[in-house]
Amino acid sequence: MNNNNFKIREMLSGENAFYNRPDYEEVTRKELDSSKTVNQPIYTYNTENKVWRVVKDIFSVILFPIGLYRLIHSGVGRIVVTASSPKLMGIDPDYADQIRKVVDLRGEWKVKRISVKVDGYVIDAAIFGKASTLGNGRWVFYSNGNGEFYEGKLHDHNFKQILSELKGNAIVFNYPGVGSSSGMPNRSVMAKTYRAMLNLLEDQEKGVGASEIIGFGHSLGGGVQGDALRSHKLKKNEKYVFVKSRTFSDLSTITSQITFKLLGFLLKVFGWNMSSIESSKKLEAPEIIMQTAFGGEYKDILDHPEEVKHDGVIPAEASLAKRLLEDEECPKNNKYFMGIPDYHNEGIWDSSHLVEKIEEMIQA
């Protein structure tokens, strides 16, 4: 699905690596300072014929109910994906631009801002890692929680600590309508965007050519991951581990519990009831599901669903971990349920247990 001739993996290591260019800092600073996406997409992923996309847009205009539904879907998405409406979060609309402009380019972390084209949407993203690891084939693929921008990960010491312990690299991105990514929030396009980034990593010919992929989704990002993996066929020659960190069972349930039932119902009506339950049950790759639990340590809670607790945002009964632990039909042989002391919006204060489990599962 990629129609570019540019070979991405050739820029990741060796003499021609992007960070070995004499103008690395100058070029990268210019890319990061721009409020727009990088002009030329590094990768293209199309799931629909361009003509069909135009036809759908025309029908949305001609057939009022279809157009109205799509408009309301996007409007609801502005509330669901809060980072698409910075003012609602009480932050500067230029927040993502501002924190991208102050990324340190002189340290050990090497950064490359990229864009990916997905069915006409242009998605803003970045890859980063150390010179010693960027060519080793191990990649952590992060999908943002609600209110997050990928730019924050470029400054996140906790996330970088996990990468360092894993000896891995990262690819991060903003959802449609968030930061400099084009369009409006759209559930199906969010899933397509996830699959596009996953294809970018998997593509051995014109993509990154990863050999080990660690998908890490936090909160909403776990829901996006689950949505995307329902229709993505994993490669037989790749090694995968998927991590869902403090993720809800389904969006309608969590919304109904923390706001009011009518809003949860509206999420169902307008196509936003994101859920990872069935996707997780059918996932053949190893999976780590982390959720806040009683006690002050990181531990296996497979036989102790009662230890799951309210994480400060998601009540225990609305968490993916609790729902799967209590589901007798959920195959658990390839899953690790990790109880953690960290609350919803906190980092992983001790990443050693998580890293140890990822290593164990990816090598199994």
Phi, psi and omega in degrees: 000002178260131182246017179269152178266349181289130180261108187295320186297337181289343181265000186269337181207167180087186183299330183267010180300146184302327183276352177266354178291141180298337180257023183307307184296317181297312182293315183293320179298320179296318179295317182289328182285338182291139178277355179254166176291162174301132190303310185263113178302137181280343184205145179234132181228111181245128175253348181231149172292139182302321180297319180296323178297319178295318179299316179298320179296321179295315179298328179294331179278316183289314182265100187306316182301321180293314180297319180296317180299314181296322179295315180293321177304314179293322179296317176297324179299330177296331179275319181294310181264082190297334180295343177283348179229074184307325182297326177293335179273353181077027179238164180297132177303337180263016185305312182299317178298318184295315182283338176289328183289343183250020176294134180284120181256001184256358180270196184282342181274124181259131188239140174223117176279135182225171170224150180231136181261126184231105180048045177092341175278145175250117186257126179277134185207176177207151171242144176205153181181190178258154180304328182284347184238343189300340179255010187270355175086359180258121186229134172260125185249108188259130174248127190295146167282175181295136180083000181264150171239147180300330182303329179296327180292335179290346180245359190277105183294325179296315179296319179294328177296317177298315178300317181297316181293328178277347188055047183239176180238170184228148167236130183228155184204164174254142179293161176307134179084358180253134181058232181264005175289139187282169174085195179240159177304131182210123187300312183294324180288328175299317178294319178298320180297318177301313181295325177298315180294323178293320176296321177302318179289319185286330187298111182278343183270307185236004179256205181288327180072042180292149175254337178225126183236126179244102179277122184238110180243126179255128175055247177304325179298330174291324176294318177297316178302314180297316177303313185292320185286348178298330184234023178248126180270116180290147182280139182291333183266009179254155171252133184230150162218132178247131182246129173243117186253113176050059184255146178284159175291308171207153190293326180295318181296311181295321180294318179297325183281326184260349175237259177211156189298327182298319180295320176300320178295318180296327177298323177293314184299320186257026166077025182245015181279072181295134181214144177251001189299299183293322178300316181294321180296329182265352184294125181273338180282157176300146184219136175246125180244113183257136177210144178303133183221163178296147182102162185253024183227169175269127188205164176281123180243023183308315183262014184223064179298338180291347180277347176294135181226171177301128184264012182100342175229309183260118175297153183307314184291344180260004183274149176298320182302310182297317182297316182286322180299326182268000181267110182293340181271355180279117176292128187244006183292335181250019182238150173234120179263112186253116171281134183230153179277348186281138179278177193306313186261018177259155174285179176270103190294331176231102187274356187298320181293317178298313181298319180299318180291321178299313179301315182297316184284327182285338180265354183293000000 
